Structures are given as structure tokens and as C-alpha cells.
Amino acid sequence: STVFVQVSAHFLEAVVKRFDAAYENGGEGKECENLLTVVAHLYNFHVVHACLVFDILKKLIGTFTEKDIELTLLMLKTVGFSLRKDDALSLKELIVEAQAKASAASGKFQDQTRVRFMLETMLALKNNDVRKIPGYDPEPVEKLRKLQRALVRSAGSGAETQLRVSWDSILNAEQTGRWWIVGSVWTGTPMIDNGQQKIAEKPPSGTVSGKILELARKQRMNTDVRRNIFCTIMTSEDFLDAFEKLLKLRLKDQQEREIVHVLVDCCLQEKTYNPFYAFLAGKFCEYQRRFQMTFQFSIWDKFRDLENLPATNFSNLVHLVAHLLKTKSLPLSILKVVEFGELDKPRVHFLRKVLYIVLMETEAEDLGSIFARVSDSPKLALLREGLKLFIGHFLRRGAPASMSEEAAERLRARADLSTKALQGKASLMM
């Protein structure tokens, strides 16, 4: 799952189908137990979501044979306390259902010991009482988790990397499609049990068409969170509608940062620049400072990779950055990562275009305040000096030959204004 979601999805499907086949054939030997343990540990290591484990437990309690009781006990001993932590309400409902089944089947089993033991185990889980579960030892799994974290530095542990898929979805995959695997066929029929989902994993309002989901696949939106953000953006009426809908997803921490990454990727992938993304980005920057920081880091990542960007992506990035600077959604200090003494051709081209748009398309008063914002901080001294030299050499004296005399004069005047602003507000007033 740390390589591709598709890998863990194919593995999970193989294990579940093998378990179902072994279970239907009577479950002789230890095959059922071993396969169930594999599923349990996939949950322990955050590969699958709790909803699949609850589906299996409900299936076992629904039929309630002696074999089912053994398998239920095995699952509860392996992941019971994790289930309690992740979804206590669902566990409580499961316990109530098991108690009802046990009462109804009171005369069904000659030996009632295992039934009582299962119910006692469930009550111990409900009351968070580890002592009443014989043989329960979380230490081996904890050691393996620590080992995994040490070996796989890039492993995602958040909910966005978990496969949120139901038992029926996996078993009926041939008929209804493997929606949880990026690149597989989508039939437009959602197979998830909506009752088990968090708001973040619900599809955006209304039914998302297969065309949008196919587009999400092409854009490599390979997690539930990314797909939902992408579909929300693509199905919104305007940037304000998109902003409100994205907030309603109520994403947290890393999931929330995905909004910025998806937004920037969508903007860059458009064949021609679409200002919709820039206005939406500006709205998020105004909303919370943490979005400003995420946009800043995202733009820095793109800046480091400028030479590898296709021409269309390059042009769209120029317009996005220029818009965010013009509207003061981001401060000019985002350019502090630029090494002005070591600029290569792509970075000169990029900066020249961004600053040209800012100088020529911003009102004089706003332009002064944009540059004055970086005039006081001692930490930004190198940025100020670099900007002065760059504007003087590449914009004031290096105006394109095709530019009219009037436009060239306007560019020189704006270049002088920005240079004065970089020296401080007092200089600007003079």
C-alpha cells in the first residue's frame, strides 16, 4: 500500500475471495483462520478501513454456527480494541446483535462454553477491560508497527490511504466494477455502505457521472479524498460554490492539505489558463493562513521542477502565481527561495513573466503595498536586493522590442515604483 493503492487493493480482493471460498466449503483445517488473520492485520496496519472488518463480523454473527463463533473470537482478539477505538458505536451494535443471537440459539449448541466465552470477550471489549481476555497480547503487533515505521519512511498512516471498501463490493467486483482501484471500470453504482463512511469519503452531492470519475482517474486522483476533492471542484457552479462545498467535506490535517495539491494540479493541467482555480485558491488563502502556507510549499515544489514542466503547465503556473501576488493572497516573500545569483533560463523566464503581469496589471497603490510588505524584514534583505537587480535588468531595461513606447514607459514607471517600495514606505511616500 506504500507503493500504490492498486497493489493493496488487488491483494485484499484475492484474500477476501479466498476466505469466502474456504468458508463456503466448510472451513476445514486452519485456512479460514489464517486468511481471517491476514485481513485482521491488514486493518491493524491501516491498509483497510474498519468497515470491512465489521462486515465480516456481522456476516459471522448472522449465521452463528460453532465455526462462526471461533472465527469471531479470533477476529476480536486480534483487532477488538482497535475497533473499539475507531468505531465504538458500531462495536456496541455488534455486541447487542451477538447477545440477541446467543439468546435465540440457547438450545442450539450442546457446549455453551464457547458462546459464553465470546459474549464475555465482547463485554470486556465494551468495558475496555484487557484483563478479562485470556491470551490477549498487543505487544507483537506494536513491535511490528514500530519496525514498519522504521523501514517504510514514506508510509501513509492517515485515513486517506485506507481502502474503504465493503465485503459485498469485493465479492461482486466482477459484476459491478472495482471502483476502489484507480484505472478500473466504473459503472456509476456506488458500492460502499454509506452508513459506515465519514463525511470525507462520501461522494460529492448528487451522483457523480462516470465521465468525471474517468477524468479523476486520468489525473491520477488515486485516493478517496483526492477523488472527492476533484469531483467537488469539477461539479461546482463557480469558485464560491466550490469553496463552500470543499469546506463541507470537513477534512482534517493532511486530508485538508490535499485540497491545495489537487487545486494546483488541476490548474496546471488545463489546456488554457482558467482563472477559476486562481480565484478559488485566493479564497482559501483569505480563509485561513494555513492554506497560504500550503500553497507556498506547493508553489516552491513546482518552482524546483520548472525545467521539467510542459509549456502549458509552465504558463498556467505563471498566471496562478501572478494572480495570487496581485490580489495579495500570497506575499511577495514566496520568492525568497529564488537564488538570484544562480538563475537559469527557465527560472529567469518564469520570474520575468510573473513580475511583468504583477507590474502591468496592478493599480499603482496596490503595487506599492505589495512590494512594501517585504521592505522591513531583515531576513528578506537578499530577496529585496535580488528583486531590485532583476527588475532593473530584465524589466526596466529589458522591455520587449515589440512593446509600444507607451507600454514601455508604463513598465519603466511601474518598475521604478516597485523598486522604491522595496526600500521602505518612507521612500514610497517621497
LINZI-V322538 format. One line per field, one symbol per residue. phi: phi as a letter, one per 40 degrees, with the letter a starting at -180 (. if undefined). psi: psi as a letter, one per 40 degrees, with the letter a starting at -180 (. if undefined). burial: b if it has 16 or more other ideal C-beta (glycine too) atoms within 10 Angstrom, else e. A space follows every 50 residues. Layout:
# LINZI-V322538
phi: ???
psi: ???
burial: ???
This chain:
# LINZI-V322538
phi: .ccacdcccccdccccccccccccchgcgbcdcccccccdcccdbgcbcc dccccccccccccfccccccccccccccbdccccccaccccccccccccc ccccbdbcbcbccccccccccccccdcfbcccbcgcaccdcccccccccc cbccccbcccccccbcdcdcccdccbgcccbcgccbbgbcbccdcccccc cccddgcccccccccccccgcbbdcccccdccccbccaccccdccccccf cbfcccccdccccccccccccbdbcdcccccccccccacccdcccccccc ccccbdccccdccccccdcccccccdcgcbcccccccccccbccdccccc ccccccccccbbcdcccdcccccbcbcccbcccccccdccccccbccbcd ccccccccccccccccccccccchcccccc
psi: eeciddddddddddddddddddddeefiaeddddddddddddddffdiid dddddddddddddfidddddddddddddedddddddgddddddddddddd ddddfdedhdheddddddddddddddefgddehhehhedddddddddddd dgdehheideeihgiidddddedddeigdehheihheehheihddeiidd eiiihahhidddddddddefgeidddddddddddeidadddddddddedf iibdddddddddddddddeidihheddddddddddddidddddddddddd ddddfdeehiddddddddddddddddefdiieeeeeehgdefhidddddd ddddddddddehiddddddddddeedhdeedddddddddddddeddefii deiiddddddddddddddddddeiddddd.
burial: beeebbebbeebbebbeebbebbeeebeeeebbebbbebbebbbbbbbbb bbbbbbbebbbeebeebbbbbbbbbbbbbbbbbbebbeebbeebbeebee bbeeeeeeeeeeeebeebbebbebbbeeeeeebeebeeeebeeeeeeeee eeeeeeeebbbbbbbbbebbeebeebbbbbbbeeebeeeebbbeebeeeb bebbeeebeeebbebbbebebbbbbbbbbbbbbbbbeebeebbebbeebe beeebbbbbbbbbbbbbbbeeebeebbbbbbbbbbeeeeebbebbbebbe ebbeebeebeeebbbbbbbbbbbbbbbbbbbbebbbebebeebeeebeeb bbbbbbbbbeebeeeebbebbbbbbeeeebeebbebbbebbeebbbeebe eeeeeeeeeebeebbebbbbbbeeeeebee
